[in-house]
């Protein structure tokens, strides 16, 4: 099941894949909070 505004998170993953950004870098990035992308650090662990 996709969550609300999943496109925001999908776009970040697509950008990371295109530019070879590792999951560890996404987890360490200081995301703005509260946002949908702030949960990325929990998704990539």
CHARMM internal coordinates of N, CA and C (Angstrom, degrees):
IC EDIT
DIST 1 N 1 CA 1.4367
DIST 1 CA 1 C 1.5386
ANGL 1 N 1 CA 1 C 108.28
DIST 1 C 2 N 1.3088
ANGL 1 CA 1 C 2 N 116.39
DIHE 1 N 1 CA 1 C 2 N 131.59
DIST 2 N 2 CA 1.4667
ANGL 1 C 2 N 2 CA 122.08
DIHE 1 CA 1 C 2 N 2 CA 177.91
DIST 2 CA 2 C 1.5244
ANGL 2 N 2 CA 2 C 109.03
DIHE 1 C 2 N 2 CA 2 C -84.46
DIST 2 C 3 N 1.2874
ANGL 2 CA 2 C 3 N 115.32
DIHE 2 N 2 CA 2 C 3 N 143.98
DIST 3 N 3 CA 1.4570
ANGL 2 C 3 N 3 CA 119.04
DIHE 2 CA 2 C 3 N 3 CA 179.58
DIST 3 CA 3 C 1.5181
ANGL 3 N 3 CA 3 C 110.76
DIHE 2 C 3 N 3 CA 3 C -94.27
DIST 3 C 4 N 1.3013
ANGL 3 CA 3 C 4 N 115.51
DIHE 3 N 3 CA 3 C 4 N 169.32
DIST 4 N 4 CA 1.4543
ANGL 3 C 4 N 4 CA 122.32
DIHE 3 CA 3 C 4 N 4 CA -179.39
DIST 4 CA 4 C 1.5322
ANGL 4 N 4 CA 4 C 109.69
DIHE 3 C 4 N 4 CA 4 C -58.51
DIST 4 C 5 N 1.3170
ANGL 4 CA 4 C 5 N 117.17
DIHE 4 N 4 CA 4 C 5 N 134.92
DIST 5 N 5 CA 1.4674
ANGL 4 C 5 N 5 CA 124.00
DIHE 4 CA 4 C 5 N 5 CA -179.14
DIST 5 CA 5 C 1.5234
ANGL 5 N 5 CA 5 C 113.50
DIHE 4 C 5 N 5 CA 5 C 58.13
DIST 5 C 6 N 1.3253
ANGL 5 CA 5 C 6 N 116.72
DIHE 5 N 5 CA 5 C 6 N 34.91
DIST 6 N 6 CA 1.4648
ANGL 5 C 6 N 6 CA 121.44
DIHE 5 CA 5 C 6 N 6 CA 177.86
DIST 6 CA 6 C 1.5261
ANGL 6 N 6 CA 6 C 110.71
DIHE 5 C 6 N 6 CA 6 C -60.31
DIST 6 C 7 N 1.3149
ANGL 6 CA 6 C 7 N 117.46
DIHE 6 N 6 CA 6 C 7 N -26.19
DIST 7 N 7 CA 1.4649
ANGL 6 C 7 N 7 CA 120.32
DIHE 6 CA 6 C 7 N 7 CA -179.17
DIST 7 CA 7 C 1.5246
ANGL 7 N 7 CA 7 C 111.77
DIHE 6 C 7 N 7 CA 7 C -61.09
DIST 7 C 8 N 1.3241
ANGL 7 CA 7 C 8 N 117.98
DIHE 7 N 7 CA 7 C 8 N -31.57
DIST 8 N 8 CA 1.4562
ANGL 7 C 8 N 8 CA 121.45
DIHE 7 CA 7 C 8 N 8 CA 177.95
DIST 8 CA 8 C 1.5303
ANGL 8 N 8 CA 8 C 110.41
DIHE 7 C 8 N 8 CA 8 C -62.65
DIST 8 C 9 N 1.3143
ANGL 8 CA 8 C 9 N 116.57
DIHE 8 N 8 CA 8 C 9 N -44.57
DIST 9 N 9 CA 1.4611
ANGL 8 C 9 N 9 CA 121.81
DIHE 8 CA 8 C 9 N 9 CA 179.83
DIST 9 CA 9 C 1.5227
ANGL 9 N 9 CA 9 C 110.48
DIHE 8 C 9 N 9 CA 9 C -71.35
DIST 9 C 10 N 1.3287
ANGL 9 CA 9 C 10 N 117.50
DIHE 9 N 9 CA 9 C 10 N -40.94
DIST 10 N 10 CA 1.4681
ANGL 9 C 10 N 10 CA 121.62
DIHE 9 CA 9 C 10 N 10 CA 179.32
DIST 10 CA 10 C 1.5201
ANGL 10 N 10 CA 10 C 110.20
DIHE 9 C 10 N 10 CA 10 C -60.33
DIST 10 C 11 N 1.3253
ANGL 10 CA 10 C 11 N 117.85
DIHE 10 N 10 CA 10 C 11 N -40.42
DIST 11 N 11 CA 1.4633
ANGL 10 C 11 N 11 CA 120.75
DIHE 10 CA 10 C 11 N 11 CA 179.08
DIST 11 CA 11 C 1.5254
ANGL 11 N 11 CA 11 C 111.76
DIHE 10 C 11 N 11 CA 11 C -62.90
DIST 11 C 12 N 1.3187
ANGL 11 CA 11 C 12 N 117.56
DIHE 11 N 11 CA 11 C 12 N -38.91
DIST 12 N 12 CA 1.4684
ANGL 11 C 12 N 12 CA 120.54
DIHE 11 CA 11 C 12 N 12 CA 178.11
DIST 12 CA 12 C 1.5219
ANGL 12 N 12 CA 12 C 109.94
DIHE 11 C 12 N 12 CA 12 C -65.67
DIST 12 C 13 N 1.3415
ANGL 12 CA 12 C 13 N 117.69
DIHE 12 N 12 CA 12 C 13 N -43.69
DIST 13 N 13 CA 1.4640
ANGL 12 C 13 N 13 CA 120.26
DIHE 12 CA 12 C 13 N 13 CA 177.97
DIST 13 CA 13 C 1.5260
ANGL 13 N 13 CA 13 C 111.18
DIHE 12 C 13 N 13 CA 13 C -63.31
DIST 13 C 14 N 1.3228
ANGL 13 CA 13 C 14 N 118.05
DIHE 13 N 13 CA 13 C 14 N -40.13
DIST 14 N 14 CA 1.4628
ANGL 13 C 14 N 14 CA 121.52
DIHE 13 CA 13 C 14 N 14 CA 178.54
DIST 14 CA 14 C 1.5266
ANGL 14 N 14 CA 14 C 110.60
DIHE 13 C 14 N 14 CA 14 C -63.53
DIST 14 C 15 N 1.3106
ANGL 14 CA 14 C 15 N 117.53
DIHE 14 N 14 CA 14 C 15 N -42.48
DIST 15 N 15 CA 1.4617
ANGL 14 C 15 N 15 CA 121.90
DIHE 14 CA 14 C 15 N 15 CA 177.86
DIST 15 CA 15 C 1.5277
ANGL 15 N 15 CA 15 C 110.35
DIHE 14 C 15 N 15 CA 15 C -62.74
DIST 15 C 16 N 1.3244
ANGL 15 CA 15 C 16 N 116.74
DIHE 15 N 15 CA 15 C 16 N -43.99
DIST 16 N 16 CA 1.4640
ANGL 15 C 16 N 16 CA 121.09
DIHE 15 CA 15 C 16 N 16 CA 179.27
DIST 16 CA 16 C 1.5278
ANGL 16 N 16 CA 16 C 110.91
DIHE 15 C 16 N 16 CA 16 C -62.49
DIST 16 C 17 N 1.3096
ANGL 16 CA 16 C 17 N 117.35
DIHE 16 N 16 CA 16 C 17 N -42.57
DIST 17 N 17 CA 1.4641
ANGL 16 C 17 N 17 CA 120.80
DIHE 16 CA 16 C 17 N 17 CA 179.75
DIST 17 CA 17 C 1.5200
ANGL 17 N 17 CA 17 C 110.98
DIHE 16 C 17 N 17 CA 17 C -65.25
DIST 17 C 18 N 1.3160
ANGL 17 CA 17 C 18 N 117.58
DIHE 17 N 17 CA 17 C 18 N -42.94
DIST 18 N 18 CA 1.4574
ANGL 17 C 18 N 18 CA 121.56
DIHE 17 CA 17 C 18 N 18 CA -178.45
DIST 18 CA 18 C 1.5264
ANGL 18 N 18 CA 18 C 111.72
DIHE 17 C 18 N 18 CA 18 C -63.16
DIST 18 C 19 N 1.3214
ANGL 18 CA 18 C 19 N 116.62
DIHE 18 N 18 CA 18 C 19 N -35.23
DIST 19 N 19 CA 1.4664
ANGL 18 C 19 N 19 CA 120.58
DIHE 18 CA 18 C 19 N 19 CA -175.56
DIST 19 CA 19 C 1.5274
ANGL 19 N 19 CA 19 C 113.18
DIHE 18 C 19 N 19 CA 19 C -104.68
DIST 19 C 20 N 1.3316
ANGL 19 CA 19 C 20 N 117.29
DIHE 19 N 19 CA 19 C 20 N 9.68
DIST 20 N 20 CA 1.4492
ANGL 19 C 20 N 20 CA 121.51
DIHE 19 CA 19 C 20 N 20 CA 175.37
DIST 20 CA 20 C 1.5206
ANGL 20 N 20 CA 20 C 114.89
DIHE 19 C 20 N 20 CA 20 C 67.04
DIST 20 C 21 N 1.3229
ANGL 20 CA 20 C 21 N 116.21
DIHE 20 N 20 CA 20 C 21 N 30.96
DIST 21 N 21 CA 1.4622
ANGL 20 C 21 N 21 CA 120.57
DIHE 20 CA 20 C 21 N 21 CA 178.95
DIST 21 CA 21 C 1.5302
ANGL 21 N 21 CA 21 C 108.33
DIHE 20 C 21 N 21 CA 21 C -79.52
DIST 21 C 22 N 1.3097
ANGL 21 CA 21 C 22 N 116.46
DIHE 21 N 21 CA 21 C 22 N 126.21
DIST 22 N 22 CA 1.4649
ANGL 21 C 22 N 22 CA 122.14
DIHE 21 CA 21 C 22 N 22 CA -177.25
DIST 22 CA 22 C 1.5300
ANGL 22 N 22 CA 22 C 111.33
DIHE 21 C 22 N 22 CA 22 C -75.87
DIST 22 C 23 N 1.3370
ANGL 22 CA 22 C 23 N 115.16
DIHE 22 N 22 CA 22 C 23 N 155.95
DIST 23 N 23 CA 1.4611
ANGL 22 C 23 N 23 CA 121.45
DIHE 22 CA 22 C 23 N 23 CA 179.15
DIST 23 CA 23 C 1.5244
ANGL 23 N 23 CA 23 C 111.28
DIHE 22 C 23 N 23 CA 23 C -59.41
DIST 23 C 24 N 1.3336
ANGL 23 CA 23 C 24 N 116.93
DIHE 23 N 23 CA 23 C 24 N -36.44
DIST 24 N 24 CA 1.4663
ANGL 23 C 24 N 24 CA 119.28
DIHE 23 CA 23 C 24 N 24 CA 179.86
DIST 24 CA 24 C 1.5292
ANGL 24 N 24 CA 24 C 111.31
DIHE 23 C 24 N 24 CA 24 C -63.55
DIST 24 C 25 N 1.3289
ANGL 24 CA 24 C 25 N 116.96
DIHE 24 N 24 CA 24 C 25 N -35.76
DIST 25 N 25 CA 1.4680
ANGL 24 C 25 N 25 CA 120.42
DIHE 24 CA 24 C 25 N 25 CA 177.65
DIST 25 CA 25 C 1.5303
ANGL 25 N 25 CA 25 C 110.52
DIHE 24 C 25 N 25 CA 25 C -67.29
DIST 25 C 26 N 1.3371
ANGL 25 CA 25 C 26 N 116.77
DIHE 25 N 25 CA 25 C 26 N -39.07
DIST 26 N 26 CA 1.4663
ANGL 25 C 26 N 26 CA 119.69
DIHE 25 CA 25 C 26 N 26 CA 177.03
DIST 26 CA 26 C 1.5223
ANGL 26 N 26 CA 26 C 110.85
DIHE 25 C 26 N 26 CA 26 C -64.27
DIST 26 C 27 N 1.3302
ANGL 26 CA 26 C 27 N 116.36
DIHE 26 N 26 CA 26 C 27 N -38.63
DIST 27 N 27 CA 1.4637
ANGL 26 C 27 N 27 CA 120.46
DIHE 26 CA 26 C 27 N 27 CA -178.87
DIST 27 CA 27 C 1.5266
ANGL 27 N 27 CA 27 C 111.68
DIHE 26 C 27 N 27 CA 27 C -68.07
DIST 27 C 28 N 1.3264
ANGL 27 CA 27 C 28 N 116.77
DIHE 27 N 27 CA 27 C 28 N -31.63
DIST 28 N 28 CA 1.4631
ANGL 27 C 28 N 28 CA 120.91
DIHE 27 CA 27 C 28 N 28 CA -177.02
DIST 28 CA 28 C 1.5266
ANGL 28 N 28 CA 28 C 113.52
DIHE 27 C 28 N 28 CA 28 C -88.03
DIST 28 C 29 N 1.3251
ANGL 28 CA 28 C 29 N 117.85
DIHE 28 N 28 CA 28 C 29 N -12.78
DIST 29 N 29 CA 1.4564
ANGL 28 C 29 N 29 CA 121.85
DIHE 28 CA 28 C 29 N 29 CA -176.68
DIST 29 CA 29 C 1.5327
ANGL 29 N 29 CA 29 C 110.27
DIHE 28 C 29 N 29 CA 29 C -67.18
DIST 29 C 30 N 1.3204
ANGL 29 CA 29 C 30 N 118.32
DIHE 29 N 29 CA 29 C 30 N 136.86
DIST 30 N 30 CA 1.4758
ANGL 29 C 30 N 30 CA 120.49
DIHE 29 CA 29 C 30 N 30 CA 179.81
DIST 30 CA 30 C 1.5345
ANGL 30 N 30 CA 30 C 111.31
DIHE 29 C 30 N 30 CA 30 C -80.61
DIST 30 C 31 N 1.3193
ANGL 30 CA 30 C 31 N 117.16
DIHE 30 N 30 CA 30 C 31 N 86.16
DIST 31 N 31 CA 1.4566
ANGL 30 C 31 N 31 CA 122.20
DIHE 30 CA 30 C 31 N 31 CA -179.31
DIST 31 CA 31 C 1.5251
ANGL 31 N 31 CA 31 C 110.21
DIHE 30 C 31 N 31 CA 31 C -72.07
DIST 31 C 32 N 1.3330
ANGL 31 CA 31 C 32 N 115.16
DIHE 31 N 31 CA 31 C 32 N 146.28
DIST 32 N 32 CA 1.4693
ANGL 31 C 32 N 32 CA 119.93
DIHE 31 CA 31 C 32 N 32 CA 174.17
DIST 32 CA 32 C 1.5257
ANGL 32 N 32 CA 32 C 108.52
DIHE 31 C 32 N 32 CA 32 C -63.95
DIST 32 C 33 N 1.3159
ANGL 32 CA 32 C 33 N 116.25
DIHE 32 N 32 CA 32 C 33 N 145.03
DIST 33 N 33 CA 1.4614
ANGL 32 C 33 N 33 CA 120.92
DIHE 32 CA 32 C 33 N 33 CA -178.14
DIST 33 CA 33 C 1.5229
ANGL 33 N 33 CA 33 C 109.05
DIHE 32 C 33 N 33 CA 33 C -131.00
DIST 33 C 34 N 1.2782
ANGL 33 CA 33 C 34 N 119.93
DIHE 33 N 33 CA 33 C 34 N 137.86
DIST 34 N 34 CA 1.4627
ANGL 33 C 34 N 34 CA 129.28
DIHE 33 CA 33 C 34 N 34 CA -1.81
DIST 34 CA 34 C 1.5270
ANGL 34 N 34 CA 34 C 110.97
DIHE 33 C 34 N 34 CA 34 C -89.87
DIST 34 C 35 N 1.2906
ANGL 34 CA 34 C 35 N 116.03
DIHE 34 N 34 CA 34 C 35 N 126.39
DIST 35 N 35 CA 1.4633
ANGL 34 C 35 N 35 CA 122.89
DIHE 34 CA 34 C 35 N 35 CA 172.62
DIST 35 CA 35 C 1.5211
ANGL 35 N 35 CA 35 C 107.55
DIHE 34 C 35 N 35 CA 35 C -141.99
DIST 35 C 36 N 1.3135
ANGL 35 CA 35 C 36 N 116.33
DIHE 35 N 35 CA 35 C 36 N 169.04
DIST 36 N 36 CA 1.4630
ANGL 35 C 36 N 36 CA 119.45
DIHE 35 CA 35 C 36 N 36 CA 178.28
DIST 36 CA 36 C 1.5212
ANGL 36 N 36 CA 36 C 110.60
DIHE 35 C 36 N 36 CA 36 C -68.47
DIST 36 C 37 N 1.3260
ANGL 36 CA 36 C 37 N 116.66
DIHE 36 N 36 CA 36 C 37 N -34.01
DIST 37 N 37 CA 1.4611
ANGL 36 C 37 N 37 CA 118.92
DIHE 36 CA 36 C 37 N 37 CA -179.49
DIST 37 CA 37 C 1.5263
ANGL 37 N 37 CA 37 C 112.30
DIHE 36 C 37 N 37 CA 37 C -75.49
DIST 37 C 38 N 1.3071
ANGL 37 CA 37 C 38 N 118.55
DIHE 37 N 37 CA 37 C 38 N -15.19
DIST 38 N 38 CA 1.4725
ANGL 37 C 38 N 38 CA 119.11
DIHE 37 CA 37 C 38 N 38 CA 178.36
DIST 38 CA 38 C 1.5324
ANGL 38 N 38 CA 38 C 111.03
DIHE 37 C 38 N 38 CA 38 C -65.76
DIST 38 C 39 N 1.3176
ANGL 38 CA 38 C 39 N 118.07
DIHE 38 N 38 CA 38 C 39 N -18.02
DIST 39 N 39 CA 1.4664
ANGL 38 C 39 N 39 CA 121.93
DIHE 38 CA 38 C 39 N 39 CA 177.25
DIST 39 CA 39 C 1.5269
ANGL 39 N 39 CA 39 C 112.93
DIHE 38 C 39 N 39 CA 39 C -82.22
DIST 39 C 40 N 1.3311
ANGL 39 CA 39 C 40 N 117.53
DIHE 39 N 39 CA 39 C 40 N -6.43
DIST 40 N 40 CA 1.4627
ANGL 39 C 40 N 40 CA 120.28
DIHE 39 CA 39 C 40 N 40 CA -178.96
DIST 40 CA 40 C 1.5214
ANGL 40 N 40 CA 40 C 112.31
DIHE 39 C 40 N 40 CA 40 C -56.93
DIST 40 C 41 N 1.3103
ANGL 40 CA 40 C 41 N 117.16
DIHE 40 N 40 CA 40 C 41 N -37.23
DIST 41 N 41 CA 1.4749
ANGL 40 C 41 N 41 CA 119.61
DIHE 40 CA 40 C 41 N 41 CA -177.88
DIST 41 CA 41 C 1.5209
ANGL 41 N 41 CA 41 C 111.16
DIHE 40 C 41 N 41 CA 41 C -59.97
DIST 41 C 42 N 1.3287
ANGL 41 CA 41 C 42 N 118.38
DIHE 41 N 41 CA 41 C 42 N -26.35
DIST 42 N 42 CA 1.4567
ANGL 41 C 42 N 42 CA 121.16
DIHE 41 CA 41 C 42 N 42 CA 177.80
DIST 42 CA 42 C 1.5313
ANGL 42 N 42 CA 42 C 111.93
DIHE 41 C 42 N 42 CA 42 C -86.89
DIST 42 C 43 N 1.3199
ANGL 42 CA 42 C 43 N 116.79
DIHE 42 N 42 CA 42 C 43 N -24.01
DIST 43 N 43 CA 1.4565
ANGL 42 C 43 N 43 CA 121.12
DIHE 42 CA 42 C 43 N 43 CA -179.07
DIST 43 CA 43 C 1.5226
ANGL 43 N 43 CA 43 C 113.37
DIHE 42 C 43 N 43 CA 43 C -77.59
DIST 43 C 44 N 1.3138
ANGL 43 CA 43 C 44 N 117.13
DIHE 43 N 43 CA 43 C 44 N -27.82
DIST 44 N 44 CA 1.4695
ANGL 43 C 44 N 44 CA 120.32
DIHE 43 CA 43 C 44 N 44 CA -173.51
DIST 44 CA 44 C 1.5186
ANGL 44 N 44 CA 44 C 113.13
DIHE 43 C 44 N 44 CA 44 C -98.37
DIST 44 C 45 N 1.2917
ANGL 44 CA 44 C 45 N 119.22
DIHE 44 N 44 CA 44 C 45 N -2.20
DIST 45 N 45 CA 1.4704
ANGL 44 C 45 N 45 CA 121.26
DIHE 44 CA 44 C 45 N 45 CA 179.44
DIST 45 CA 45 C 1.4947
ANGL 45 N 45 CA 45 C 111.55
DIHE 44 C 45 N 45 CA 45 C -78.68
END
COOR INIT
IC SEED 1 N 1 CA 1 C
IC BUILD
